[in-house]
Amino acid sequence: MMKFIFMLLFMIPLSFLNNYFWFFQILYFVMFVIFFFTFSYSFYFSMISYSFGCDYLSFFMILLSIWICLLMLMSSEKIYFYNNFSCYFNLVILFLLFFLILTFCSMNMFVFYLFFEM
């Protein structure tokens, strides 16, 4: 789970560069594929760390979140064409995905509530 969180954190400086539109789409797609193939398809929790883990429901919710963020980037070509704050748009999508992954991976209800309200 930490590899996806660190991947999102290391994408933050890239969001301030203007000409990385296609690179962001490729990174989101790579993240989608890696996350899909690293999940163990058992009935138990997978990828458990200190207070984060994935079960079937959270796995599919994270996949759906990555897919929707990828679609948001693909459908926003006009923002990049006219250069209407495209760096901030990338950053907002990145933070949205970051907090959604943290929300769906939390195993504690209080931490889930904190991340969901951010």
Contact map, one row per residue, 1 for C-alpha under 8 A:
1111100000000000000000000000000000000000000000111001100000000000000000000000000000000000000000000000000000000000000000
1111110000000000000000000000000000000000000000000000000000000000000000000000000000000000000000000000000000000000000000
1111111000000000000000000000000000000000000000000000000000000000000000000000000000000000000000000000000000000000000000
1111111100000000000000000000001000100000000000000000000000000000000000000000000000000000000000000000000000000000000000
1111111110000000000000000000000000000000000000000000000000000000000000000000000000000000000000000100100000000000000000
0111111111000000000000000000000000000000000000000000000000000000000000000000000000000000000000000000000000000000000000
0011111111100000000000000000000000000000000000000000000000000000000000000000000000000000000000000000000000000000000000
0001111111110000000000000000000000000000000000000000000000000000000000000000000000000000000001000100000000000000000000
0000111111110000000000000000000000000000000000000000000000000000000000000000000000000000000000000000000000000000000000
0000011111111100000000000000000000000000000000000000000000000000000000000000000000000000000000000000000000000000000000
0000001111111110000000000000000000000000000000000000000000000000000000000000000000000000000001000000000000000000000000
0000000111111111000000000000000000000000000000000000000000000000000000000000000000000000001001000000000000000000000000
0000000001111111100000000000000000000000000000000000000000000000000000000000000000000000000000000000000000000000000000
0000000001111111100100000000000000000000000000000000000000000000000000000000000000000000000000000000000000000000000000
0000000000111111110100000000000000000000000000000000000000000000000000000000000000000011011000000000000000000000000000
0000000000011111110000000000000000000000000000000000000000000000000000000000000000000011001000000000000000000000000000
0000000000001111111100000000000000000000000000000000000000000000000000000000000000000010000000000000000000000000000000
0000000000000011111110000000000000000000000000000000000000000000000000000000000000000110000000000000000000000000000000
0000000000000000111110000000000000000000000000000000000000000000000000000000000000000000000000000000000000000000000000
0000000000000110111111110000000000000000000000000000000000000000000000000000000000000000000000000000000000000000000000
0000000000000000011111111000000000000000000000000000000000000000000000000000000100000000000000000000000000000000000000
0000000000000000000111111100000000000000000000000000000000000000000000000000000000000000000000000000000000000000000000
0000000000000000000111111110000000000000000000000000000000000000000000000000000000000000000000000000000000000000000000
0000000000000000000111111111000000000000000000000000000000000000000000000000000000000000000000000000000000000000000000
0000000000000000000011111111100000000000000000000000000000000000000001001100000000000000000000000000000000000000000000
0000000000000000000001111111110000000000000000000000000000000000000000000000000000000000000000000000000000000000000000
0000000000000000000000111111111000000000000000000000000000000000000000000000000000000000000000000000000000000000000000
0000000000000000000000011111111100000000000000000000000000000000010011000000000000000000000000000000000000000000000000
0000000000000000000000001111111110000000000000000000000000000000000001000000000000000000000000000000000000000000000000
0000000000000000000000000111111111000000000000000000000000000000000000000000000000000000000000000000000000000000000000
0001000000000000000000000011111111100000000000000000000000000000010000000000000000000000000000000000000000000000000000
0000000000000000000000000001111111110000000000000000000000000010011000000000000000000000000000000000000000000000000000
0000000000000000000000000000111111111000000000000000000000000000000000000000000000000000000000000000000000000000000000
0000000000000000000000000000011111111100000000000000000000000000000000000000000000000000000000000000000000000000000000
0001000000000000000000000000001111111110000000000000000000000010000000000000000000000000000000000000000000000000000000
0000000000000000000000000000000111111110000000000000000000000010000000000000000000000000000000000000000000000000000000
0000000000000000000000000000000011111111000000000000000000000000000000000000000000000000000000000000000000000000000000
0000000000000000000000000000000001111111000000000000000000000000000000000000000000000000000000000000000000000000000000
0000000000000000000000000000000000111111100001100000000000100000000000000000000000000000000000000000000000000000000000
0000000000000000000000000000000000001111110001000000000000000000000000000000000000000000000000000000000000000000000000
0000000000000000000000000000000000000011111000000000000000000000000000000000000000000000000000000000000000000000000000
0000000000000000000000000000000000000001111111000000000000000000000000000000000000000000000000000000000000000000000000
0000000000000000000000000000000000000000111110000000001100000000000000000000000000000000000000000000000000000000000000
0000000000000000000000000000000000000000011111000000001000000000000000000000000000000000000000000000000000000000000000
0000000000000000000000000000000000000000011111110000111000000000000000000000000000000000000000000000000000000000000000
0000000000000000000000000000000000000011010111110000111000000000000000000000000000000000000000000000000000000000000000
1000000000000000000000000000000000000010000011111001110000000000000000000000000000000000000000000000000000000000000000
1000000000000000000000000000000000000000000011111111110000000000000000000000000000000000000000000000000000000000000000
1000000000000000000000000000000000000000000000111111100000000000000000000000000000000000000000000000000000000000000000
0000000000000000000000000000000000000000000000011111000000000000000000000000000000000000000000000000000000000000000000
0000000000000000000000000000000000000000000000011111100000000000000000000000000000000000000000000000000001110000000000
1000000000000000000000000000000000000000000000111111110000000000000000000000000000000000000000000000010011100000000000
1000000000000000000000000000000000000000000011111011111000000000000000000000000000000000000000000000000011100000000000
0000000000000000000000000000000000000000000011110001111111100000000000000000000000000000000000000000000110000000000000
0000000000000000000000000000000000000000001111000000111111100000000000000000000000000000000000000000000000000000000000
0000000000000000000000000000000000000000001000000000011111110000000000000000000000000000000000000000000000000000000000
0000000000000000000000000000000000000000000000000000011111111000000000000000000000000000000000000000000000000000000000
0000000000000000000000000000000000000000000000000000011111111100000000000000000000000000000000000000000110000000000000
0000000000000000000000000000000000000010000000000000011111111110000000000000000000000000000000000000000100000000000000
0000000000000000000000000000000000000000000000000000000111111111000000000000000000000000000000000000000000000000000000
0000000000000000000000000000000000000000000000000000000011111111100000000000000000000000000000000000000100000000000000
0000000000000000000000000000000000000000000000000000000001111111110000000000000000000000000000000001100100000000000000
0000000000000000000000000000000100110000000000000000000000111111111000000000000000000000000000000000000000000000000000
0000000000000000000000000000000000000000000000000000000000011111111100000000000000000000000000000000000000000000000000
0000000000000000000000000000000000000000000000000000000000001111111110000000000000000000000000001001100000000000000000
0000000000000000000000000001001100000000000000000000000000000111111111000000000000000000000000001000000000000000000000
0000000000000000000000000000000100000000000000000000000000000011111111100000000000000000000000000000000000000000000000
0000000000000000000000000000000000000000000000000000000000000001111111110000000000000000000000000000000000000000000000
0000000000000000000000000001000000000000000000000000000000000000111111111000000000000000000010001000000000000000000000
0000000000000000000000001001100000000000000000000000000000000000011111111100000000000000000000000000000000000000000000
0000000000000000000000000000000000000000000000000000000000000000001111111110000000000000000000000000000000000000000000
0000000000000000000000000000000000000000000000000000000000000000000111111111000000000000000000000000000000000000000000
0000000000000000000000001000000000000000000000000000000000000000000011111111100000000000010000000000000000000000000000
0000000000000000000000001000000000000000000000000000000000000000000001111111100000000000000000000000000000000000000000
0000000000000000000000000000000000000000000000000000000000000000000000111111110000000000000000000000000000000000000000
0000000000000000000000000000000000000000000000000000000000000000000000011111111100000000000000000000000000000000000000
0000000000000000000000000000000000000000000000000000000000000000000000001111111110000000000000000000000000000000000000
0000000000000000000000000000000000000000000000000000000000000000000000000011111111000000000000000000000000000000000000
0000000000000000000000000000000000000000000000000000000000000000000000000001111111111100000000000000000000000000000000
0000000000000000000010000000000000000000000000000000000000000000000000000001111111110100000000000000000000000000000000
0000000000000000000000000000000000000000000000000000000000000000000000000000111111100000000000000000000000000000000000
0000000000000000000000000000000000000000000000000000000000000000000000000000011111110000000000000000000000000000000000
0000000000000000000000000000000000000000000000000000000000000000000000000000001111111100000000000000000000000000000000
0000000000000000000000000000000000000000000000000000000000000000000000000000001101111100000000000000000000000000000000
0000000000000000000000000000000000000000000000000000000000000000000000000000001000111111100000000000000000000000000000
0000000000000000010000000000000000000000000000000000000000000000000000000000001100111111110000000000000000000000000000
0000000000000011110000000000000000000000000000000000000000000000000000000000000000001111111000000000000000000000000000
0000000000000011000000000000000000000000000000000000000000000000000000000000000000001111111100000000000000000000000000
0000000000000000000000000000000000000000000000000000000000000000000000000000000000001111111110000000000000000000000000
0000000000000010000000000000000000000000000000000000000000000000000000001000000000000111111111000000000000000000000000
0000000000010011000000000000000000000000000000000000000000000000000000000000000000000011111111100000000000000000000000
0000000000000000000000000000000000000000000000000000000000000000000000000000000000000001111111110000000000000000000000
0000000000000000000000000000000000000000000000000000000000000000000010000000000000000000111111111000000000000000000000
0000000100110000000000000000000000000000000000000000000000000000000000000000000000000000011111111100000000000000000000
0000000000000000000000000000000000000000000000000000000000000000000000000000000000000000001111111110000000000000000000
0000000000000000000000000000000000000000000000000000000000000000000000000000000000000000000111111111000000000000000000
0000000000000000000000000000000000000000000000000000000000000000110010000000000000000000000011111111100000000000000000
0000100100000000000000000000000000000000000000000000000000000000000000000000000000000000000001111111110000000000000000
0000000000000000000000000000000000000000000000000000000000000000000000000000000000000000000000111111111000000000001101
0000000000000000000000000000000000000000000000000000000000000100100000000000000000000000000000011111111100000000001100
0000100000000000000000000000000000000000000000000000000000000100100000000000000000000000000000001111111110000000000000
0000000000000000000000000000000000000000000000000001000000000000000000000000000000000000000000000111111111000001001000
0000000000000000000000000000000000000000000000000000000000000000000000000000000000000000000000000011111111000011101100
0000000000000000000000000000000000000000000000000000010001101100000000000000000000000000000000000001111111000001000000
0000000000000000000000000000000000000000000000000001110001000000000000000000000000000000000000000000111111100000000000
0000000000000000000000000000000000000000000000000011100000000000000000000000000000000000000000000000011111111011000000
0000000000000000000000000000000000000000000000000011100000000000000000000000000000000000000000000000000011111011000000
0000000000000000000000000000000000000000000000000010000000000000000000000000000000000000000000000000000001111111000000
0000000000000000000000000000000000000000000000000000000000000000000000000000000000000000000000000000000001111111100000
0000000000000000000000000000000000000000000000000000000000000000000000000000000000000000000000000000000000011111110000
0000000000000000000000000000000000000000000000000000000000000000000000000000000000000000000000000000001001111111111000
0000000000000000000000000000000000000000000000000000000000000000000000000000000000000000000000000000011101111111111100
0000000000000000000000000000000000000000000000000000000000000000000000000000000000000000000000000000001000001111111110
0000000000000000000000000000000000000000000000000000000000000000000000000000000000000000000000000000000000000111111111
0000000000000000000000000000000000000000000000000000000000000000000000000000000000000000000000000011011000000011111111
0000000000000000000000000000000000000000000000000000000000000000000000000000000000000000000000000011001000000001111111
0000000000000000000000000000000000000000000000000000000000000000000000000000000000000000000000000000000000000000111111
0000000000000000000000000000000000000000000000000000000000000000000000000000000000000000000000000010000000000000011111
